[in-house]
Amino acid sequence: MAEVVLKKGEGRTLKAGGLWVYDNEISSVSGAFENGDIVEIHDFDGYFMGYGFINTHSRITVRQMSRHRENPVDDRLLERRVRDAWNYRKEVVDTSCCRVIFGEADYLPGLTVDKFSDILVVECLALGMERLKTKILELLKKILSEDGITIRGIYERSESRERLQEGMEQFSGFIGEPFDTKVIIRENGIRYYVDVAQGQKTGFFLDQKYNRQATARLCRGKTVLDCFTHTGAFALNAAAAGASGVLAVDASDPGIEQARENARLNGFDEKTVQFQTADVFELLPSLEKSGRRYDVVILDPPAFTKSRASVKNAVKGYREINMRGIRLVKNGGFLATCSCSHFMDPDLFAKTIREAAHGAHRTLRQVEFRTQSCDHPFRWAADSSYYLKFYIFQVIEEL
């Protein structure tokens, strides 16, 4: 097995509990290897630091999978990792639809697996994990079967550009035999059509499950504006909670049509939930100009930044959308707002919202701060696993 030796004084992330070794932290690599192979990791003085898989194409050159010499990366270790991940979900979340494996948070770096009823959807972003993927999925199916769960199909959505940086091609398609990729799931008592082959990311955003519940509690008898509705999840939670009227907006025609289908699936008509295809950045100023106001405004935008280089422009986008949203909230009403970008760190996001409130001449009273659903756990030593910041505020006119 090849050995990776760190430079003196490097490996701080690894030593703090993280799983990544960057290219500029490595002093030498000795022994024959191919990219994707498991290697030993040693500190500059020879101290054994664990096993991981190597890829010299990537700036993240080694991703650690085990810290102890007596735990090599074999079938026994992989089964333990998968079993631990599933047992954790059974403790904390409704597993009918949930994220079963969440990369570094489950010590399986680069791999994500979502479960939608009896379908699994996989995203693999690391070359070393690509080699282990088939074995891990076999183990997962076996472990689920022990709880009486039969998986009828697996679909891969490895479409991120990160794969190109790993020296792999982007891929989307069946793993194993083809199957009907459409499935009905239930979340918070609401049913949704999910097409795992056509929907965004892995088909449905599971990470907002409990944030939808928290927001819905404020919507009974209220008028609600749901921006960036995608397939209508926040809007339908609000309607189910007894909102007097909901306007749900998204720029995607297919998304809006899917949201309408989801509304019909749950027995909601256009009198309860209205859907509109529109650019939210253009719609909000026009609603403000017309004098429209809402009891609850929900802002669930896509990530405005996926790299540190674009954070500055993202801040402008978040500030603008929140300022416009705040202005549309009635005095004493509520704003639910979030960022799903890892690079928009919590302090910067809070500062941006504060500036938006100042620009809107409103005062915010914080009701809750929340993050991603507990089936998307984040390890404090692995910053990349913490990405969703979610606030609920009461909006008060300045006196």
Secondary structure, 3 states (H helix, E strand, C coil): CCEEEECCCCCHHHHCCCCEEEHHHEEEEECCCCCCCEEEEECCCCCEEEEEEECCCCCEEEEEEECCCCCCCCHHHHHHHHHHHHHHHHHHCCCCEEEEEEHHHHCCCCEEEEEECCEEEEEECCHHHHHHHHHHHHHHHHHHHCCCCCCCEEEEEECCCHHHHCCCCCEEEEECCCCCCEEEEEECCEEEEEECCCCCCCCCCHHHHHHHHHHHCCCCCCEEEEECCCCCHHHHHHHHCCCCEEEEEECCHHHHHHHHHHHHHCCCCCCCEEEEECCHHHHHHHHHHHCCCEEEEEECCCCCCCCHHHHHHHHHHHHHHHHHHHHCEEEEEEEEEEECCCCCCHHHHHHHHHHHHHHHCEEEEEEEEEECCCCCCCCCCCHHHCCCEEEEEEEEECC
